[in-house]
Amino acid sequence: MIESANELNRVLLALAELRDEKGMADSEAIVRLCESVVIEGRMPDHRQSLAFAEKIGFIGAQGGRYALTEEGEGFLALCPGGLYELSEEQRRLLIGSIFLHGTLSEETREVLSRFARAYGEGTFRWSPIDGAALEKWEWLLRLLRQLGLLAKAGDGLEVHPEYVPRVASFLSEGKGFTEEKLEKYLHERKEVGAVAEKLVAKFEKQRLRKDGCNVEAGSARVISKLRVDAGYDMESFDGKTPSLEYNRFIEIKGAKTPTVSFVPRTKSRWLGDSGIVTGYTFREASTPSPAAQSTNP
């Protein structure tokens, strides 16, 4: 596993420097370039750093060569001046799109579920005295501390105040009625629903990136598979949100017909009851067009 979260910048910047006209760079050439500079007196395993970058979707591999993915390009764009140390926005992006949602969310949930609520301090805390053992998760705890999600609290650890609301929501997700449970009653998810969610998620991320909200774009997510009883399908942001606490909740409806006939109420009643910010109609091979407007739930 990667030794330091900062090593992501080192391998991604090396890849960006070495890539050819097709955007590809040889893995061994990347390793050699990384090894040519010693930072902070350490020489980590750069192959492990590349493997981690691939695991979280920042690079793609093809025959011993790597290329930056769209997510990797966006991550590097948050690193002004090509610095080794992660920027604040890069750290927030990793927390929101990788650890609290994404590749490492299940591991993160297993660790944070062992933290106890500290009501007096308004946070979650873990103590080596009365808390469950976390030795096997040392690598994850190290990364979460480097990113600023966790901080030292005496001999233990606590969730940084900025992320307490988001972590509380994250931990409650595991108690919801998941799609796996629902599958006992529903044999398969309608394909049109998955297509609709993909279209809306793509549009929502593009909207945020256009407004300069790259961190929020990386953290916006479809939650229908995780929390089918949430009452909506996607969590996003109205704009810049330093706390990464979701404030835009989107219900997604898909249909093969031109109209959504299965909603048993008029448009005005639907908007009035649900409080959706903006409705959009998506059609195949076309751009979204506004369908209605109202207020946030």
C-alpha positions in Angstrom: 0.0 0.0 0.0 1.1 3.6 -0.6 3.4 5.0 2.1 2.2 8.6 2.0 -0.7 10.2 0.2 1.7 12.8 -1.1 3.3 10.0 -3.2 0.3 10.2 -5.5 1.5 13.6 -6.8 5.0 12.2 -7.4 3.9 9.3 -9.6 1.2 11.2 -11.4 3.5 14.2 -12.1 6.1 11.8 -13.4 3.6 10.1 -15.7 2.4 13.5 -17.0 6.0 14.5 -17.7 6.9 11.3 -19.6 3.7 10.5 -21.5 3.9 10.4 -25.3 1.5 11.8 -27.9 -1.0 9.1 -27.0 -0.9 10.0 -23.3 1.0 6.8 -22.3 4.2 6.4 -20.3 6.2 3.2 -19.5 5.9 2.1 -15.9 9.6 1.5 -15.4 10.4 4.9 -16.8 8.0 6.4 -14.3 9.7 4.5 -11.5 13.2 5.6 -12.6 12.2 9.2 -12.7 10.7 9.0 -9.2 13.8 7.3 -7.9 16.0 10.1 -9.3 14.8 12.5 -6.6 14.8 11.8 -2.9 12.2 13.7 -0.9 12.1 14.0 2.8 14.9 11.5 3.1 12.7 8.6 2.1 12.6 6.2 -0.9 9.2 4.6 -1.0 8.2 1.7 -3.3 7.0 3.7 -6.3 5.5 0.5 -7.9 3.2 0.3 -4.9 2.3 4.0 -5.4 1.4 3.3 -9.1 -0.7 0.3 -8.0 -2.6 2.5 -5.5 -3.2 5.2 -8.1 -4.6 2.5 -10.5 -6.7 1.0 -7.7 -8.4 4.3 -7.0 -8.9 5.1 -10.7 -6.5 7.9 -11.3 -4.5 6.0 -13.9 -5.2 3.2 -16.3 -2.8 0.4 -17.3 -2.2 -1.2 -20.7 0.7 -3.6 -21.3 3.1 -2.2 -18.8 2.2 1.4 -19.7 0.1 3.9 -17.8 -2.2 6.8 -18.8 -4.0 9.4 -16.6 -7.7 8.9 -16.4 -10.2 11.8 -16.4 -10.2 11.6 -12.6 -6.4 11.6 -12.5 -6.3 14.7 -14.7 -8.8 16.4 -12.5 -6.8 15.5 -9.4 -3.5 16.9 -10.8 -5.3 20.1 -11.9 -5.8 20.8 -8.1 -2.0 20.7 -7.7 -0.8 24.3 -8.5 2.9 24.4 -9.5 3.4 20.7 -9.6 4.2 20.4 -5.9 4.9 17.1 -4.1 2.8 17.9 -1.2 -1.0 17.5 -1.7 -3.0 20.7 -1.8 -5.9 21.2 0.5 -8.3 20.7 -2.4 -6.6 17.4 -3.3 -6.9 16.1 0.2 -10.6 17.0 0.3 -11.1 15.3 -3.0 -9.5 12.1 -1.8 -11.6 12.1 1.4 -14.8 12.7 -0.4 -14.5 10.6 -3.6 -12.2 7.7 -2.5 -12.5 7.2 1.3 -16.1 8.3 2.1 -17.4 7.3 -1.3 -15.6 5.1 -3.8 -12.9 2.5 -3.8 -11.9 2.5 -0.1 -15.3 3.4 1.4 -16.0 -0.1 2.8 -12.6 -0.2 4.5 -13.1 3.3 5.8 -16.6 2.4 7.1 -15.2 -0.6 8.9 -12.6 1.5 10.7 -14.8 4.5 11.5 -17.6 2.2 12.8 -15.2 1.3 15.7 -15.1 5.0 16.8 -17.5 5.9 19.6 -19.6 9.1 19.6 -18.1 11.7 22.0 -21.2 13.8 22.6 -19.5 16.3 24.9 -16.9 17.1 22.2 -19.2 16.7 19.3 -17.1 14.2 17.4 -16.2 10.5 17.0 -13.3 9.1 19.0 -11.3 5.9 19.3 -9.3 4.9 22.3 -6.7 2.1 22.5 -8.0 1.4 26.1 -11.7 0.7 25.4 -11.8 0.7 21.6 -11.7 -2.3 19.2 -8.2 -3.2 17.9 -7.2 -1.4 14.7 -3.7 -2.9 14.0 -4.7 -4.4 10.7 -5.9 -0.9 9.5 -2.7 0.9 10.3 -2.1 1.9 6.7 -5.6 3.3 6.4 -5.4 5.2 9.7 -2.1 6.7 8.5 -3.6 7.9 5.2 -6.7 9.3 7.0 -4.5 11.3 9.4 -2.3 12.6 6.5 -5.5 13.8 4.7 -6.9 15.5 7.8 -10.0 13.4 8.3 -8.5 12.0 11.6 -6.4 13.7 14.2 -4.6 12.6 17.4 -6.7 12.9 20.6 -4.5 11.9 23.6 -3.5 8.3 23.0 -6.3 7.8 20.5 -7.8 9.3 17.4 -10.8 11.5 16.6 -12.6 12.8 13.5 -11.7 16.3 12.6 -14.6 18.7 13.5 -14.9 19.8 9.8 -15.9 16.3 8.8 -18.1 15.2 11.7 -21.4 15.8 9.9 -20.2 14.0 6.8 -18.8 11.1 8.8 -22.1 10.8 10.8 -24.0 10.6 7.5 -21.5 8.1 6.1 -21.8 5.8 9.1 -25.6 5.9 9.0 -25.6 4.7 5.4 -24.5 1.2 6.5 -27.7 0.9 8.5 -30.0 1.6 5.5 -32.1 -0.8 3.5 -29.5 -1.7 0.8 -30.2 -2.9 -2.7 -28.8 -6.3 -1.8 -31.7 -6.7 0.7 -34.2 -5.4 -1.8 -33.0 -7.9 -4.4 -34.9 -10.6 -2.4 -38.0 -8.9 -3.7 -36.8 -7.4 -7.0 -35.1 -9.8 -9.4 -33.2 -7.2 -11.4 -32.8 -3.5 -11.6 -34.4 -1.9 -14.7 -31.7 -1.1 -17.2 -33.3 2.3 -18.0 -32.9 3.4 -14.4 -29.1 2.7 -14.5 -28.9 4.7 -17.8 -30.8 7.6 -16.3 -28.6 7.7 -13.2 -25.4 7.7 -15.4 -26.7 10.6 -17.5 -27.7 12.7 -14.5 -24.5 12.0 -12.6 -22.4 13.0 -15.7 -24.4 16.2 -16.1 -24.2 17.1 -12.4 -20.4 16.6 -12.3 -20.0 18.7 -15.5 -22.1 21.4 -14.0 -19.9 21.6 -10.8 -16.6 21.5 -12.8 -17.9 24.3 -15.0 -18.5 26.4 -11.9 -14.9 25.6 -10.7 -16.1 23.1 -8.0 -13.7 20.3 -8.9 -13.6 18.8 -5.3 -17.4 18.8 -5.1 -17.6 17.3 -8.6 -15.5 14.4 -7.5 -17.6 13.9 -4.4 -21.0 14.0 -6.0 -22.5 10.5 -6.1 -25.4 8.3 -7.0 -26.5 6.5 -3.8 -29.4 4.4 -5.0 -27.4 1.1 -4.6 -26.2 2.1 -1.1 -29.4 3.6 0.4 -32.5 2.6 -1.5 -34.7 3.9 1.3 -33.1 7.4 1.2 -36.0 9.0 -0.8 -33.6 10.3 -3.5 -31.0 8.9 -5.8 -28.1 11.3 -5.9 -26.2 13.5 -3.5 -24.5 16.6 -4.8 -23.7 20.3 -4.0 -25.2 23.6 -5.0 -21.7 25.0 -5.3 -18.5 25.5 -3.3 -19.0 23.5 0.0 -15.9 23.5 2.2 -17.4 21.0 4.7 -18.3 18.5 1.8 -21.7 18.1 3.5 -24.2 17.4 0.8 -26.8 20.1 0.2 -28.4 19.1 -3.2 -30.5 15.9 -3.3 -31.7 14.6 -6.6 -34.5 12.1 -7.4 -33.9 10.4 -10.7 -36.7 9.0 -12.9 -36.1 7.1 -16.1 -38.5 6.1 -18.8 -38.2 4.8 -22.4 -41.2 6.8 -23.4 -41.0 10.6 -24.0 -43.1 11.4 -20.9 -42.7 10.1 -17.3 -46.2 8.7 -17.1 -45.6 6.7 -13.9 -45.5 9.7 -11.6 -49.1 9.8 -10.2 -49.4 13.5 -9.8 -49.1 16.8 -11.8 -45.8 18.5 -12.3 -46.8 21.4 -10.0 -47.8 19.0 -7.2 -44.7 16.9 -7.6 -42.4 20.0 -7.4 -44.5 21.4 -4.5 -44.4 18.2 -2.5 -40.8 17.2 -3.1 -39.0 20.6 -3.3 -36.7 19.6 -6.2 -34.3 22.4 -7.1 -34.4 21.9 -10.9 -35.9 19.2 -13.1 -34.0 18.1 -16.2 -35.2 16.0 -19.2 -32.5 13.8 -20.7 -32.8 12.2 -24.1 -30.5 9.8 -25.8 -27.6 11.5 -27.6 -28.7 15.0 -26.5 -27.9 17.6 -24.0 -30.1 18.1 -20.9 -32.8 20.7 -21.1 -34.5 22.3 -18.1 -37.9 20.9 -17.3 -39.0 22.7 -14.2 -37.8 24.7 -11.2 -38.5 24.9 -7.5 -36.7 25.0 -4.1 -34.2 22.7 -2.4 -35.5 19.8 -0.2 
